[in-house]
Amino acid sequence: MNKGNDKKTQNDKILEYMKKHGSITALEAVRNFGCLRLAARISDLRKMGNVIERELIMVPTREGKTRVAEYSLKPELKEAKI
């Protein structure tokens, strides 16, 4: 996270987007944040402790359909208190 600065990083924006919308694809990252390397940003977010899953989904194209990665943020698992 970007601490001590009002300008949000791509990591901040992507994490906020996933919290609000539940998931993100590379096309959404390019359109919304100009992020051309979503997988790298996802790697950064995972290193920060975020649990992010990847699922391959089918999306329509001009020539039919193709698979793309959709990343979704999973809530942290909380330890059971005994």
Contacts in CASP RR format, 6 or more apart in sequence:
PFRMAT RR
TARGET T0000
AUTHOR 0000-0000-0000
METHOD contacts of the structure
MODEL  1
MNKGNDKKTQNDKILEYMKKHGSITALEAVRNFGCLRLAARISDLRKMGN
VIERELIMVPTREGKTRVAEYSLKPELKEAKI
1 9 0 8 1.000
1 11 0 8 1.000
1 12 0 8 1.000
1 15 0 8 1.000
1 48 0 8 1.000
2 8 0 8 1.000
2 9 0 8 1.000
2 11 0 8 1.000
2 12 0 8 1.000
8 16 0 8 1.000
10 33 0 8 1.000
10 34 0 8 1.000
10 35 0 8 1.000
10 41 0 8 1.000
11 41 0 8 1.000
11 44 0 8 1.000
11 45 0 8 1.000
11 48 0 8 1.000
13 32 0 8 1.000
13 33 0 8 1.000
14 24 0 8 1.000
14 29 0 8 1.000
14 33 0 8 1.000
14 35 0 8 1.000
14 38 0 8 1.000
14 41 0 8 1.000
14 42 0 8 1.000
14 45 0 8 1.000
15 45 0 8 1.000
15 50 0 8 1.000
15 73 0 8 1.000
17 24 0 8 1.000
17 28 0 8 1.000
17 32 0 8 1.000
17 33 0 8 1.000
18 24 0 8 1.000
18 52 0 8 1.000
18 71 0 8 1.000
18 72 0 8 1.000
18 73 0 8 1.000
19 73 0 8 1.000
22 72 0 8 1.000
22 73 0 8 1.000
23 70 0 8 1.000
23 71 0 8 1.000
23 72 0 8 1.000
23 73 0 8 1.000
24 38 0 8 1.000
24 70 0 8 1.000
24 71 0 8 1.000
25 38 0 8 1.000
25 57 0 8 1.000
25 59 0 8 1.000
25 68 0 8 1.000
25 69 0 8 1.000
25 70 0 8 1.000
25 71 0 8 1.000
26 38 0 8 1.000
26 39 0 8 1.000
26 68 0 8 1.000
26 69 0 8 1.000
27 59 0 8 1.000
27 68 0 8 1.000
29 35 0 8 1.000
29 38 0 8 1.000
29 41 0 8 1.000
30 36 0 8 1.000
35 41 0 8 1.000
38 69 0 8 1.000
38 71 0 8 1.000
39 69 0 8 1.000
42 52 0 8 1.000
42 54 0 8 1.000
42 71 0 8 1.000
45 52 0 8 1.000
46 52 0 8 1.000
50 73 0 8 1.000
51 73 0 8 1.000
51 74 0 8 1.000
51 75 0 8 1.000
51 76 0 8 1.000
51 77 0 8 1.000
52 71 0 8 1.000
52 72 0 8 1.000
52 73 0 8 1.000
52 74 0 8 1.000
53 71 0 8 1.000
53 72 0 8 1.000
53 74 0 8 1.000
54 69 0 8 1.000
54 70 0 8 1.000
54 71 0 8 1.000
55 69 0 8 1.000
55 70 0 8 1.000
55 72 0 8 1.000
56 67 0 8 1.000
56 68 0 8 1.000
56 69 0 8 1.000
56 70 0 8 1.000
57 67 0 8 1.000
57 68 0 8 1.000
57 69 0 8 1.000
57 70 0 8 1.000
58 65 0 8 1.000
58 66 0 8 1.000
58 67 0 8 1.000
59 65 0 8 1.000
59 66 0 8 1.000
59 67 0 8 1.000
59 68 0 8 1.000
END
